[in-house]
Amino acid sequence: MGEWKCQECGYTMSADAPPKTCPQCRKECEFVDVSCYIPDCGNTGRDSRLK
Ligand SMILES: [Zn+2]
């Protein structure tokens, strides 16, 4: 599982792979991997530096 963020609207979701179409803005957006693999990020599972 990873955390994916829509570059268009900032929507984030957990999935194995980014969706083709963003569930929120309903466009074919570019999703970036914002998964955090280090404990420093806390329990959000997301890298706050990428917000
Ligand atoms: Zn979007």
mmCIF file of the protein (N, C-alpha, C, O) and its ligand, coordinates in Angstrom:
data_MODEL
# 
_entry.id   MODEL 
# 
loop_
_entity.id 
_entity.type 
_entity.pdbx_number_of_molecules 
1 polymer     1 
2 non-polymer 1 
# 
_entity_poly.entity_id                      1 
_entity_poly.type                           'polypeptide(L)' 
_entity_poly.nstd_linkage                   no 
_entity_poly.nstd_monomer                   no 
_entity_poly.pdbx_seq_one_letter_code       MGEWKCQECGYTMSADAPPKTCPQCRKECEFVDVSCYIPDCGNTGRDSRLK 
_entity_poly.pdbx_seq_one_letter_code_can   MGEWKCQECGYTMSADAPPKTCPQCRKECEFVDVSCYIPDCGNTGRDSRLK 
_entity_poly.pdbx_strand_id                 A 
# 
loop_
_entity_poly_seq.entity_id 
_entity_poly_seq.num 
_entity_poly_seq.mon_id 
_entity_poly_seq.hetero 
1 1  MET n 
1 2  GLY n 
1 3  GLU n 
1 4  TRP n 
1 5  LYS n 
1 6  CYS n 
1 7  GLN n 
1 8  GLU n 
1 9  CYS n 
1 10 GLY n 
1 11 TYR n 
1 12 THR n 
1 13 MET n 
1 14 SER n 
1 15 ALA n 
1 16 ASP n 
1 17 ALA n 
1 18 PRO n 
1 19 PRO n 
1 20 LYS n 
1 21 THR n 
1 22 CYS n 
1 23 PRO n 
1 24 GLN n 
1 25 CYS n 
1 26 ARG n 
1 27 LYS n 
1 28 GLU n 
1 29 CYS n 
1 30 GLU n 
1 31 PHE n 
1 32 VAL n 
1 33 ASP n 
1 34 VAL n 
1 35 SER n 
1 36 CYS n 
1 37 TYR n 
1 38 ILE n 
1 39 PRO n 
1 40 ASP n 
1 41 CYS n 
1 42 GLY n 
1 43 ASN n 
1 44 THR n 
1 45 GLY n 
1 46 ARG n 
1 47 ASP n 
1 48 SER n 
1 49 ARG n 
1 50 LEU n 
1 51 LYS n 
# 
loop_
_struct_asym.id 
_struct_asym.entity_id 
A 1 
B 2 
# 
loop_
_chem_comp.id 
_chem_comp.type 
_chem_comp.mon_nstd_flag 
ALA 'L-peptide linking' y 
ARG 'L-peptide linking' y 
ASN 'L-peptide linking' y 
ASP 'L-peptide linking' y 
CYS 'L-peptide linking' y 
GLN 'L-peptide linking' y 
GLU 'L-peptide linking' y 
GLY 'peptide linking'   y 
ILE 'L-peptide linking' y 
LEU 'L-peptide linking' y 
LYS 'L-peptide linking' y 
MET 'L-peptide linking' y 
PHE 'L-peptide linking' y 
PRO 'L-peptide linking' y 
SER 'L-peptide linking' y 
THR 'L-peptide linking' y 
TRP 'L-peptide linking' y 
TYR 'L-peptide linking' y 
VAL 'L-peptide linking' y 
ZN  non-polymer         . 
# 
_pdbx_entity_nonpoly.entity_id   2 
_pdbx_entity_nonpoly.name        ? 
_pdbx_entity_nonpoly.comp_id     ZN 
# 
_pdbx_nonpoly_scheme.asym_id         B 
_pdbx_nonpoly_scheme.entity_id       2 
_pdbx_nonpoly_scheme.mon_id          ZN 
_pdbx_nonpoly_scheme.ndb_seq_num     1 
_pdbx_nonpoly_scheme.pdb_seq_num     101 
_pdbx_nonpoly_scheme.auth_seq_num    101 
_pdbx_nonpoly_scheme.pdb_mon_id      ZN 
_pdbx_nonpoly_scheme.auth_mon_id     ZN 
_pdbx_nonpoly_scheme.pdb_strand_id   A 
_pdbx_nonpoly_scheme.pdb_ins_code    . 
# 
loop_
_atom_site.group_PDB 
_atom_site.id 
_atom_site.type_symbol 
_atom_site.label_atom_id 
_atom_site.label_alt_id 
_atom_site.label_comp_id 
_atom_site.label_asym_id 
_atom_site.label_entity_id 
_atom_site.label_seq_id 
_atom_site.pdbx_PDB_ins_code 
_atom_site.Cartn_x 
_atom_site.Cartn_y 
_atom_site.Cartn_z 
_atom_site.occupancy 
_atom_site.B_iso_or_equiv 
_atom_site.pdbx_formal_charge 
_atom_site.auth_seq_id 
_atom_site.auth_comp_id 
_atom_site.auth_asym_id 
_atom_site.auth_atom_id 
_atom_site.pdbx_PDB_model_num 
ATOM   1   N  N  . MET A 1 1  ? 0.833   -1.207 0.000   1.00 0.00 ? 1   MET A N  1 
ATOM   2   C  CA . MET A 1 1  ? 0.000   0.000  0.000   1.00 0.00 ? 1   MET A CA 1 
ATOM   3   C  C  . MET A 1 1  ? 0.865   1.253  0.000   1.00 0.00 ? 1   MET A C  1 
ATOM   4   O  O  . MET A 1 1  ? 1.960   1.271  0.561   1.00 0.00 ? 1   MET A O  1 
ATOM   5   N  N  . GLY A 1 2  ? 0.362   2.279  -0.627  1.00 0.00 ? 2   GLY A N  1 
ATOM   6   C  CA . GLY A 1 2  ? 1.070   3.533  -0.629  1.00 0.00 ? 2   GLY A CA 1 
ATOM   7   C  C  . GLY A 1 2  ? 0.084   4.677  -0.507  1.00 0.00 ? 2   GLY A C  1 
ATOM   8   O  O  . GLY A 1 2  ? -1.130  4.499  -0.613  1.00 0.00 ? 2   GLY A O  1 
ATOM   9   N  N  . GLU A 1 3  ? 0.630   5.834  -0.286  1.00 0.00 ? 3   GLU A N  1 
ATOM   10  C  CA . GLU A 1 3  ? -0.215  7.024  -0.220  1.00 0.00 ? 3   GLU A CA 1 
ATOM   11  C  C  . GLU A 1 3  ? -0.008  7.822  -1.499  1.00 0.00 ? 3   GLU A C  1 
ATOM   12  O  O  . GLU A 1 3  ? 1.121   8.109  -1.897  1.00 0.00 ? 3   GLU A O  1 
ATOM   13  N  N  . TRP A 1 4  ? -1.110  8.168  -2.129  1.00 0.00 ? 4   TRP A N  1 
ATOM   14  C  CA . TRP A 1 4  ? -1.021  8.894  -3.391  1.00 0.00 ? 4   TRP A CA 1 
ATOM   15  C  C  . TRP A 1 4  ? -1.735  10.227 -3.290  1.00 0.00 ? 4   TRP A C  1 
ATOM   16  O  O  . TRP A 1 4  ? -2.798  10.334 -2.679  1.00 0.00 ? 4   TRP A O  1 
ATOM   17  N  N  . LYS A 1 5  ? -1.146  11.227 -3.888  1.00 0.00 ? 5   LYS A N  1 
ATOM   18  C  CA . LYS A 1 5  ? -1.727  12.559 -3.828  1.00 0.00 ? 5   LYS A CA 1 
ATOM   19  C  C  . LYS A 1 5  ? -1.949  13.107 -5.231  1.00 0.00 ? 5   LYS A C  1 
ATOM   20  O  O  . LYS A 1 5  ? -1.058  13.087 -6.080  1.00 0.00 ? 5   LYS A O  1 
ATOM   21  N  N  . CYS A 1 6  ? -3.156  13.593 -5.444  1.00 0.00 ? 6   CYS A N  1 
ATOM   22  C  CA . CYS A 1 6  ? -3.500  14.188 -6.733  1.00 0.00 ? 6   CYS A CA 1 
ATOM   23  C  C  . CYS A 1 6  ? -2.826  15.549 -6.860  1.00 0.00 ? 6   CYS A C  1 
ATOM   24  O  O  . CYS A 1 6  ? -2.923  16.388 -5.965  1.00 0.00 ? 6   CYS A O  1 
ATOM   25  N  N  . GLN A 1 7  ? -2.151  15.754 -7.966  1.00 0.00 ? 7   GLN A N  1 
ATOM   26  C  CA . GLN A 1 7  ? -1.465  17.019 -8.179  1.00 0.00 ? 7   GLN A CA 1 
ATOM   27  C  C  . GLN A 1 7  ? -2.443  18.138 -8.500  1.00 0.00 ? 7   GLN A C  1 
ATOM   28  O  O  . GLN A 1 7  ? -2.113  19.317 -8.367  1.00 0.00 ? 7   GLN A O  1 
ATOM   29  N  N  . GLU A 1 8  ? -3.628  17.773 -8.915  1.00 0.00 ? 8   GLU A N  1 
ATOM   30  C  CA . GLU A 1 8  ? -4.616  18.788 -9.291  1.00 0.00 ? 8   GLU A CA 1 
ATOM   31  C  C  . GLU A 1 8  ? -5.319  19.376 -8.072  1.00 0.00 ? 8   GLU A C  1 
ATOM   32  O  O  . GLU A 1 8  ? -5.395  20.594 -7.910  1.00 0.00 ? 8   GLU A O  1 
ATOM   33  N  N  . CYS A 1 9  ? -5.829  18.497 -7.226  1.00 0.00 ? 9   CYS A N  1 
ATOM   34  C  CA . CYS A 1 9  ? -6.671  18.984 -6.136  1.00 0.00 ? 9   CYS A CA 1 
ATOM   35  C  C  . CYS A 1 9  ? -6.110  18.665 -4.755  1.00 0.00 ? 9   CYS A C  1 
ATOM   36  O  O  . CYS A 1 9  ? -6.645  19.130 -3.748  1.00 0.00 ? 9   CYS A O  1 
ATOM   37  N  N  . GLY A 1 10 ? -5.059  17.893 -4.697  1.00 0.00 ? 10  GLY A N  1 
ATOM   38  C  CA . GLY A 1 10 ? -4.464  17.602 -3.404  1.00 0.00 ? 10  GLY A CA 1 
ATOM   39  C  C  . GLY A 1 10 ? -5.107  16.435 -2.679  1.00 0.00 ? 10  GLY A C  1 
ATOM   40  O  O  . GLY A 1 10 ? -4.775  16.154 -1.528  1.00 0.00 ? 10  GLY A O  1 
ATOM   41  N  N  . TYR A 1 11 ? -6.016  15.764 -3.342  1.00 0.00 ? 11  TYR A N  1 
ATOM   42  C  CA . TYR A 1 11 ? -6.682  14.604 -2.747  1.00 0.00 ? 11  TYR A CA 1 
ATOM   43  C  C  . TYR A 1 11 ? -5.668  13.490 -2.498  1.00 0.00 ? 11  TYR A C  1 
ATOM   44  O  O  . TYR A 1 11 ? -4.834  13.195 -3.354  1.00 0.00 ? 11  TYR A O  1 
ATOM   45  N  N  . THR A 1 12 ? -5.748  12.882 -1.325  1.00 0.00 ? 12  THR A N  1 
ATOM   46  C  CA . THR A 1 12 ? -4.837  11.785 -1.029  1.00 0.00 ? 12  THR A CA 1 
ATOM   47  C  C  . THR A 1 12 ? -5.629  10.514 -0.768  1.00 0.00 ? 12  THR A C  1 
ATOM   48  O  O  . THR A 1 12 ? -6.743  10.549 -0.245  1.00 0.00 ? 12  THR A O  1 
ATOM   49  N  N  . MET A 1 13 ? -5.034  9.403  -1.140  1.00 0.00 ? 13  MET A N  1 
ATOM   50  C  CA . MET A 1 13 ? -5.691  8.121  -0.945  1.00 0.00 ? 13  MET A CA 1 
ATOM   51  C  C  . MET A 1 13 ? -4.653  7.026  -0.769  1.00 0.00 ? 13  MET A C  1 
ATOM   52  O  O  . MET A 1 13 ? -3.503  7.151  -1.189  1.00 0.00 ? 13  MET A O  1 
ATOM   53  N  N  . SER A 1 14 ? -5.099  5.942  -0.131  1.00 0.00 ? 14  SER A N  1 
ATOM   54  C  CA . SER A 1 14 ? -4.234  4.793  0.051   1.00 0.00 ? 14  SER A CA 1 
ATOM   55  C  C  . SER A 1 14 ? -4.572  3.741  -0.992  1.00 0.00 ? 14  SER A C  1 
ATOM   56  O  O  . SER A 1 14 ? -5.727  3.343  -1.140  1.00 0.00 ? 14  SER A O  1 
ATOM   57  N  N  . ALA A 1 15 ? -3.551  3.297  -1.711  1.00 0.00 ? 15  ALA A N  1 
ATOM   58  C  CA . ALA A 1 15 ? -3.774  2.277  -2.730  1.00 0.00 ? 15  ALA A CA 1 
ATOM   59  C  C  . ALA A 1 15 ? -2.440  1.654  -3.109  1.00 0.00 ? 15  ALA A C  1 
ATOM   60  O  O  . ALA A 1 15 ? -1.375  2.204  -2.830  1.00 0.00 ? 15  ALA A O  1 
ATOM   61  N  N  . ASP A 1 16 ? -2.520  0.510  -3.741  1.00 0.00 ? 16  ASP A N  1 
ATOM   62  C  CA . ASP A 1 16 ? -1.295  -0.139 -4.204  1.00 0.00 ? 16  ASP A CA 1 
ATOM   63  C  C  . ASP A 1 16 ? -0.690  0.637  -5.371  1.00 0.00 ? 16  ASP A C  1 
ATOM   64  O  O  . ASP A 1 16 ? 0.528   0.704  -5.534  1.00 0.00 ? 16  ASP A O  1 
ATOM   65  N  N  . ALA A 1 17 ? -1.571  1.217  -6.170  1.00 0.00 ? 17  ALA A N  1 
ATOM   66  C  CA . ALA A 1 17 ? -1.123  1.982  -7.319  1.00 0.00 ? 17  ALA A CA 1 
ATOM   67  C  C  . ALA A 1 17 ? -2.054  3.174  -7.493  1.00 0.00 ? 17  ALA A C  1 
ATOM   68  O  O  . ALA A 1 17 ? -3.218  3.106  -7.101  1.00 0.00 ? 17  ALA A O  1 
ATOM   69  N  N  . PRO A 1 18 ? -1.566  4.249  -8.066  1.00 0.00 ? 18  PRO A N  1 
ATOM   70  C  CA . PRO A 1 18 ? -2.412  5.431  -8.252  1.00 0.00 ? 18  PRO A CA 1 
ATOM   71  C  C  . PRO A 1 18 ? -3.537  5.140  -9.239  1.00 0.00 ? 18  PRO A C  1 
ATOM   72  O  O  . PRO A 1 18 ? -3.344  4.396  -10.200 1.00 0.00 ? 18  PRO A O  1 
ATOM   73  N  N  . PRO A 1 19 ? -4.697  5.717  -9.007  1.00 0.00 ? 19  PRO A N  1 
ATOM   74  C  CA . PRO A 1 19 ? -5.824  5.514  -9.923  1.00 0.00 ? 19  PRO A CA 1 
ATOM   75  C  C  . PRO A 1 19 ? -5.625  6.298  -11.206 1.00 0.00 ? 19  PRO A C  1 
ATOM   76  O  O  . PRO A 1 19 ? -4.874  7.272  -11.239 1.00 0.00 ? 19  PRO A O  1 
ATOM   77  N  N  . LYS A 1 20 ? -6.288  5.876  -12.243 1.00 0.00 ? 20  LYS A N  1 
ATOM   78  C  CA . LYS A 1 20 ? -6.188  6.615  -13.499 1.00 0.00 ? 20  LYS A CA 1 
ATOM   79  C  C  . LYS A 1 20 ? -6.929  7.929  -13.409 1.00 0.00 ? 20  LYS A C  1 
ATOM   80  O  O  . LYS A 1 20 ? -6.485  8.961  -13.913 1.00 0.00 ? 20  LYS A O  1 
ATOM   81  N  N  . THR A 1 21 ? -8.067  7.859  -12.756 1.00 0.00 ? 21  THR A N  1 
ATOM   82  C  CA . THR A 1 21 ? -8.890  9.060  -12.624 1.00 0.00 ? 21  THR A CA 1 
ATOM   83  C  C  . THR A 1 21 ? -9.057  9.405  -11.159 1.00 0.00 ? 21  THR A C  1 
ATOM   84  O  O  . THR A 1 21 ? -9.378  8.542  -10.342 1.00 0.00 ? 21  THR A O  1 
ATOM   85  N  N  . CYS A 1 22 ? -8.842  10.653 -10.829 1.00 0.00 ? 22  CYS A N  1 
ATOM   86  C  CA . CYS A 1 22 ? -8.982  11.099 -9.452  1.00 0.00 ? 22  CYS A CA 1 
ATOM   87  C  C  . CYS A 1 22 ? -10.440 11.031 -9.009  1.00 0.00 ? 22  CYS A C  1 
ATOM   88  O  O  . CYS A 1 22 ? -11.317 11.537 -9.710  1.00 0.00 ? 22  CYS A O  1 
ATOM   89  N  N  . PRO A 1 23 ? -10.715 10.413 -7.855  1.00 0.00 ? 23  PRO A N  1 
ATOM   90  C  CA . PRO A 1 23 ? -12.095 10.302 -7.363  1.00 0.00 ? 23  PRO A CA 1 
ATOM   91  C  C  . PRO A 1 23 ? -12.691 11.652 -7.000  1.00 0.00 ? 23  PRO A C  1 
ATOM   92  O  O  . PRO A 1 23 ? -13.912 11.806 -6.969  1.00 0.00 ? 23  PRO A O  1 
ATOM   93  N  N  . GLN A 1 24 ? -11.853 12.613 -6.730  1.00 0.00 ? 24  GLN A N  1 
ATOM   94  C  CA . GLN A 1 24 ? -12.362 13.906 -6.269  1.00 0.00 ? 24  GLN A CA 1 
ATOM   95  C  C  . GLN A 1 24 ? -12.570 14.889 -7.420  1.00 0.00 ? 24  GLN A C  1 
ATOM   96  O  O  . GLN A 1 24 ? -13.658 15.444 -7.575  1.00 0.00 ? 24  GLN A O  1 
ATOM   97  N  N  . CYS A 1 25 ? -11.545 15.103 -8.215  1.00 0.00 ? 25  CYS A N  1 
ATOM   98  C  CA . CYS A 1 25 ? -11.712 16.086 -9.290  1.00 0.00 ? 25  CYS A CA 1 
ATOM   99  C  C  . CYS A 1 25 ? -12.098 15.428 -10.614 1.00 0.00 ? 25  CYS A C  1 
ATOM   100 O  O  . CYS A 1 25 ? -12.343 16.107 -11.611 1.00 0.00 ? 25  CYS A O  1 
ATOM   101 N  N  . ARG A 1 26 ? -12.148 14.096 -10.606 1.00 0.00 ? 26  ARG A N  1 
ATOM   102 C  CA . ARG A 1 26 ? -12.667 13.340 -11.747 1.00 0.00 ? 26  ARG A CA 1 
ATOM   103 C  C  . ARG A 1 26 ? -11.944 13.638 -13.054 1.00 0.00 ? 26  ARG A C  1 
ATOM   104 O  O  . ARG A 1 26 ? -12.531 13.601 -14.136 1.00 0.00 ? 26  ARG A O  1 
ATOM   105 N  N  . LYS A 1 27 ? -10.693 13.925 -12.926 1.00 0.00 ? 27  LYS A N  1 
ATOM   106 C  CA . LYS A 1 27 ? -9.883  14.124 -14.120 1.00 0.00 ? 27  LYS A CA 1 
ATOM   107 C  C  . LYS A 1 27 ? -8.751  13.108 -14.107 1.00 0.00 ? 27  LYS A C  1 
ATOM   108 O  O  . LYS A 1 27 ? -8.480  12.473 -13.088 1.00 0.00 ? 27  LYS A O  1 
ATOM   109 N  N  . GLU A 1 28 ? -8.112  12.968 -15.224 1.00 0.00 ? 28  GLU A N  1 
ATOM   110 C  CA . GLU A 1 28 ? -6.944  12.100 -15.269 1.00 0.00 ? 28  GLU A CA 1 
ATOM   111 C  C  . GLU A 1 28 ? -5.753  12.890 -14.765 1.00 0.00 ? 28  GLU A C  1 
ATOM   112 O  O  . GLU A 1 28 ? -5.074  13.590 -15.517 1.00 0.00 ? 28  GLU A O  1 
ATOM   113 N  N  . CYS A 1 29 ? -5.523  12.755 -13.472 1.00 0.00 ? 29  CYS A N  1 
ATOM   114 C  CA . CYS A 1 29 ? -4.520  13.571 -12.819 1.00 0.00 ? 29  CYS A CA 1 
ATOM   115 C  C  . CYS A 1 29 ? -3.210  12.808 -12.672 1.00 0.00 ? 29  CYS A C  1 
ATOM   116 O  O  . CYS A 1 29 ? -3.143  11.585 -12.799 1.00 0.00 ? 29  CYS A O  1 
ATOM   117 N  N  . GLU A 1 30 ? -2.203  13.573 -12.406 1.00 0.00 ? 30  GLU A N  1 
ATOM   118 C  CA . GLU A 1 30 ? -0.935  12.958 -12.055 1.00 0.00 ? 30  GLU A CA 1 
ATOM   119 C  C  . GLU A 1 30 ? -0.900  12.759 -10.549 1.00 0.00 ? 30  GLU A C  1 
ATOM   120 O  O  . GLU A 1 30 ? -1.039  13.715 -9.786  1.00 0.00 ? 30  GLU A O  1 
ATOM   121 N  N  . PHE A 1 31 ? -0.714  11.525 -10.126 1.00 0.00 ? 31  PHE A N  1 
ATOM   122 C  CA . PHE A 1 31 ? -0.625  11.223 -8.709  1.00 0.00 ? 31  PHE A CA 1 
ATOM   123 C  C  . PHE A 1 31 ? 0.836   11.052 -8.315  1.00 0.00 ? 31  PHE A C  1 
ATOM   124 O  O  . PHE A 1 31 ? 1.613   10.406 -9.018  1.00 0.00 ? 31  PHE A O  1 
ATOM   125 N  N  . VAL A 1 32 ? 1.190   11.632 -7.198  1.00 0.00 ? 32  VAL A N  1 
ATOM   126 C  CA . VAL A 1 32 ? 2.543   11.485 -6.700  1.00 0.00 ? 32  VAL A CA 1 
ATOM   127 C  C  . VAL A 1 32 ? 2.531   10.620 -5.446  1.00 0.00 ? 32  VAL A C  1 
ATOM   128 O  O  . VAL A 1 32 ? 1.591   10.654 -4.652  1.00 0.00 ? 32  VAL A O  1 
ATOM   129 N  N  . ASP A 1 33 ? 3.574   9.864  -5.293  1.00 0.00 ? 33  ASP A N  1 
ATOM   130 C  CA . ASP A 1 33 ? 3.705   8.982  -4.135  1.00 0.00 ? 33  ASP A CA 1 
ATOM   131 C  C  . ASP A 1 33 ? 4.137   9.796  -2.924  1.00 0.00 ? 33  ASP A C  1 
ATOM   132 O  O  . ASP A 1 33 ? 5.248   10.324 -2.881  1.00 0.00 ? 33  ASP A O  1 
ATOM   133 N  N  . VAL A 1 34 ? 3.251   9.893  -1.945  1.00 0.00 ? 34  VAL A N  1 
ATOM   134 C  CA . VAL A 1 34 ? 3.592   10.634 -0.727  1.00 0.00 ? 34  VAL A CA 1 
ATOM   135 C  C  . VAL A 1 34 ? 3.700   9.680  0.462   1.00 0.00 ? 34  VAL A C  1 
ATOM   136 O  O  . VAL A 1 34 ? 3.577   10.084 1.618   1.00 0.00 ? 34  VAL A O  1 
ATOM   137 N  N  . SER A 1 35 ? 3.930   8.418  0.151   1.00 0.00 ? 35  SER A N  1 
ATOM   138 C  CA . SER A 1 35 ? 4.100   7.430  1.215   1.00 0.00 ? 35  SER A CA 1 
ATOM   139 C  C  . SER A 1 35 ? 5.291   7.796  2.074   1.00 0.00 ? 35  SER A C  1 
ATOM   140 O  O  . SER A 1 35 ? 6.309   8.284  1.583   1.00 0.00 ? 35  SER A O  1 
ATOM   141 N  N  . CYS A 1 36 ? 5.149   7.557  3.335   1.00 0.00 ? 36  CYS A N  1 
ATOM   142 C  CA . CYS A 1 36 ? 6.255   7.813  4.242   1.00 0.00 ? 36  CYS A CA 1 
ATOM   143 C  C  . CYS A 1 36 ? 6.719   6.501  4.848   1.00 0.00 ? 36  CYS A C  1 
ATOM   144 O  O  . CYS A 1 36 ? 5.928   5.738  5.403   1.00 0.00 ? 36  CYS A O  1 
ATOM   145 N  N  . TYR A 1 37 ? 7.977   6.260  4.734   1.00 0.00 ? 37  TYR A N  1 
ATOM   146 C  CA . TYR A 1 37 ? 8.500   4.988  5.209   1.00 0.00 ? 37  TYR A CA 1 
ATOM   147 C  C  . TYR A 1 37 ? 9.381   5.138  6.445   1.00 0.00 ? 37  TYR A C  1 
ATOM   148 O  O  . TYR A 1 37 ? 10.006  4.180  6.899   1.00 0.00 ? 37  TYR A O  1 
ATOM   149 N  N  . ILE A 1 38 ? 9.418   6.343  6.973   1.00 0.00 ? 38  ILE A N  1 
ATOM   150 C  CA . ILE A 1 38 ? 10.227  6.541  8.169   1.00 0.00 ? 38  ILE A CA 1 
ATOM   151 C  C  . ILE A 1 38 ? 9.334   6.953  9.327   1.00 0.00 ? 38  ILE A C  1 
ATOM   152 O  O  . ILE A 1 38 ? 8.307   7.595  9.108   1.00 0.00 ? 38  ILE A O  1 
ATOM   153 N  N  . PRO A 1 39 ? 9.699   6.597  10.562  1.00 0.00 ? 39  PRO A N  1 
ATOM   154 C  CA . PRO A 1 39 ? 8.869   6.887  11.739  1.00 0.00 ? 39  PRO A CA 1 
ATOM   155 C  C  . PRO A 1 39 ? 8.702   8.382  11.998  1.00 0.00 ? 39  PRO A C  1 
ATOM   156 O  O  . PRO A 1 39 ? 7.758   8.785  12.677  1.00 0.00 ? 39  PRO A O  1 
ATOM   157 N  N  . ASP A 1 40 ? 9.598   9.205  11.472  1.00 0.00 ? 40  ASP A N  1 
ATOM   158 C  CA . ASP A 1 40 ? 9.549   10.637 11.720  1.00 0.00 ? 40  ASP A CA 1 
ATOM   159 C  C  . ASP A 1 40 ? 8.250   11.275 11.270  1.00 0.00 ? 40  ASP A C  1 
ATOM   160 O  O  . ASP A 1 40 ? 7.873   12.339 11.763  1.00 0.00 ? 40  ASP A O  1 
ATOM   161 N  N  . CYS A 1 41 ? 7.574   10.642 10.352  1.00 0.00 ? 41  CYS A N  1 
ATOM   162 C  CA . CYS A 1 41 ? 6.342   11.212 9.823   1.00 0.00 ? 41  CYS A CA 1 
ATOM   163 C  C  . CYS A 1 41 ? 5.161   10.994 10.755  1.00 0.00 ? 41  CYS A C  1 
ATOM   164 O  O  . CYS A 1 41 ? 4.066   11.488 10.488  1.00 0.00 ? 41  CYS A O  1 
ATOM   165 N  N  . GLY A 1 42 ? 5.364   10.274 11.828  1.00 0.00 ? 42  GLY A N  1 
ATOM   166 C  CA . GLY A 1 42 ? 4.253   10.023 12.734  1.00 0.00 ? 42  GLY A CA 1 
ATOM   167 C  C  . GLY A 1 42 ? 3.380   8.899  12.221  1.00 0.00 ? 42  GLY A C  1 
ATOM   168 O  O  . GLY A 1 42 ? 3.835   8.002  11.511  1.00 0.00 ? 42  GLY A O  1 
ATOM   169 N  N  . ASN A 1 43 ? 2.135   8.966  12.592  1.00 0.00 ? 43  ASN A N  1 
ATOM   170 C  CA . ASN A 1 43 ? 1.235   7.874  12.258  1.00 0.00 ? 43  ASN A CA 1 
ATOM   171 C  C  . ASN A 1 43 ? 0.320   8.184  11.080  1.00 0.00 ? 43  ASN A C  1 
ATOM   172 O  O  . ASN A 1 43 ? -0.623  7.440  10.810  1.00 0.00 ? 43  ASN A O  1 
ATOM   173 N  N  . THR A 1 44 ? 0.588   9.247  10.399  1.00 0.00 ? 44  THR A N  1 
ATOM   174 C  CA . THR A 1 44 ? -0.305  9.607  9.303   1.00 0.00 ? 44  THR A CA 1 
ATOM   175 C  C  . THR A 1 44 ? -0.057  8.737  8.080   1.00 0.00 ? 44  THR A C  1 
ATOM   176 O  O  . THR A 1 44 ? -0.949  8.540  7.255   1.00 0.00 ? 44  THR A O  1 
ATOM   177 N  N  . GLY A 1 45 ? 1.160   8.217  7.972   1.00 0.00 ? 45  GLY A N  1 
ATOM   178 C  CA . GLY A 1 45 ? 1.483   7.440  6.775   1.00 0.00 ? 45  GLY A CA 1 
ATOM   179 C  C  . GLY A 1 45 ? 1.827   8.314  5.595   1.00 0.00 ? 45  GLY A C  1 
ATOM   180 O  O  . GLY A 1 45 ? 2.089   7.831  4.494   1.00 0.00 ? 45  GLY A O  1 
ATOM   181 N  N  . ARG A 1 46 ? 1.821   9.631  5.848   1.00 0.00 ? 46  ARG A N  1 
ATOM   182 C  CA . ARG A 1 46 ? 2.120   10.543 4.754   1.00 0.00 ? 46  ARG A CA 1 
ATOM   183 C  C  . ARG A 1 46 ? 3.319   11.403 5.095   1.00 0.00 ? 46  ARG A C  1 
ATOM   184 O  O  . ARG A 1 46 ? 3.573   11.721 6.257   1.00 0.00 ? 46  ARG A O  1 
ATOM   185 N  N  . ASP A 1 47 ? 4.036   11.764 4.077   1.00 0.00 ? 47  ASP A N  1 
ATOM   186 C  CA . ASP A 1 47 ? 5.190   12.617 4.286   1.00 0.00 ? 47  ASP A CA 1 
ATOM   187 C  C  . ASP A 1 47 ? 4.749   14.077 4.297   1.00 0.00 ? 47  ASP A C  1 
ATOM   188 O  O  . ASP A 1 47 ? 4.376   14.626 3.260   1.00 0.00 ? 47  ASP A O  1 
ATOM   189 N  N  . SER A 1 48 ? 4.791   14.694 5.454   1.00 0.00 ? 48  SER A N  1 
ATOM   190 C  CA . SER A 1 48 ? 4.300   16.059 5.592   1.00 0.00 ? 48  SER A CA 1 
ATOM   191 C  C  . SER A 1 48 ? 5.100   17.048 4.761   1.00 0.00 ? 48  SER A C  1 
ATOM   192 O  O  . SER A 1 48 ? 4.619   18.138 4.450   1.00 0.00 ? 48  SER A O  1 
ATOM   193 N  N  . ARG A 1 49 ? 6.311   16.672 4.404   1.00 0.00 ? 49  ARG A N  1 
ATOM   194 C  CA . ARG A 1 49 ? 7.142   17.585 3.630   1.00 0.00 ? 49  ARG A CA 1 
ATOM   195 C  C  . ARG A 1 49 ? 6.594   17.765 2.215   1.00 0.00 ? 49  ARG A C  1 
ATOM   196 O  O  . ARG A 1 49 ? 6.938   18.725 1.525   1.00 0.00 ? 49  ARG A O  1 
ATOM   197 N  N  . LEU A 1 50 ? 5.737   16.830 1.787   1.00 0.00 ? 50  LEU A N  1 
ATOM   198 C  CA . LEU A 1 50 ? 5.232   16.889 0.425   1.00 0.00 ? 50  LEU A CA 1 
ATOM   199 C  C  . LEU A 1 50 ? 3.869   17.547 0.326   1.00 0.00 ? 50  LEU A C  1 
ATOM   200 O  O  . LEU A 1 50 ? 3.286   17.615 -0.756  1.00 0.00 ? 50  LEU A O  1 
ATOM   201 N  N  . LYS A 1 51 ? 3.366   18.026 1.433   1.00 0.00 ? 51  LYS A N  1 
ATOM   202 C  CA . LYS A 1 51 ? 2.039   18.635 1.395   1.00 0.00 ? 51  LYS A CA 1 
ATOM   203 C  C  . LYS A 1 51 ? 2.119   20.061 0.871   1.00 0.00 ? 51  LYS A C  1 
ATOM   204 O  O  . LYS A 1 51 ? 1.097   20.738 0.766   1.00 0.00 ? 51  LYS A O  1 
HETATM 205 ZN ZN . ZN  B 2 .  ? -7.779  15.337 -8.116  1.00 0.00 2 101 ZN  A ZN 1 
# 
